[in-house]
Amino acid sequence: MYVTQVLAPQLWKGAIVVMDNLKVHYAERVRVAIESVGTKVKFLPPTLQIYLL
């Protein structure tokens, strides 16, 4: 899985990962993998997605 094999090893304690509201981002294993290295997970508010198009 990308998060455990690529992303998490690059993170550090105190970092913040900002994700959009893609359904797969809400999977518990994604959050656990990111938070296991001391990184926080934040989600963009749904209304901001219209500006990313």
C-alpha positions in Angstrom: 0.0 0.0 0.0 1.4 3.4 -1.0 0.8 5.0 2.5 2.7 2.3 4.4 5.5 1.7 1.9 6.1 5.2 0.4 4.4 8.0 2.4 4.8 7.0 6.0 8.6 6.4 5.8 9.0 10.0 4.5 7.0 11.6 7.4 8.3 12.9 10.7 6.8 13.5 14.1 4.8 16.7 14.1 4.2 16.8 10.4 0.7 17.3 9.0 -0.7 15.4 6.1 -3.6 17.3 4.4 -5.9 15.1 2.3 -9.0 15.7 0.3 -12.3 13.9 0.9 -11.7 10.9 -1.4 -13.5 8.0 0.2 -10.3 5.8 0.4 -8.6 8.5 2.5 -11.0 7.8 5.3 -10.0 4.2 5.6 -8.8 3.5 9.2 -5.6 1.8 8.0 -4.6 5.0 6.1 -5.1 7.1 9.2 -3.3 4.6 11.5 -0.3 4.3 9.1 0.1 8.1 9.0 -0.4 8.6 12.7 1.9 5.8 13.7 4.9 7.9 12.9 3.6 10.9 15.0 2.1 12.7 12.0 -1.4 14.4 12.2 -4.1 13.9 9.5 -6.2 16.8 8.4 -9.0 16.8 5.8 -9.9 19.7 3.5 -13.4 21.0 4.0 -15.7 19.7 1.3 -16.4 23.2 0.0 -12.8 23.7 -0.9 -12.9 20.9 -3.5 -14.7 23.0 -6.0 -11.7 25.4 -6.1 -9.4 22.5 -7.0 -11.0 21.7 -10.3 
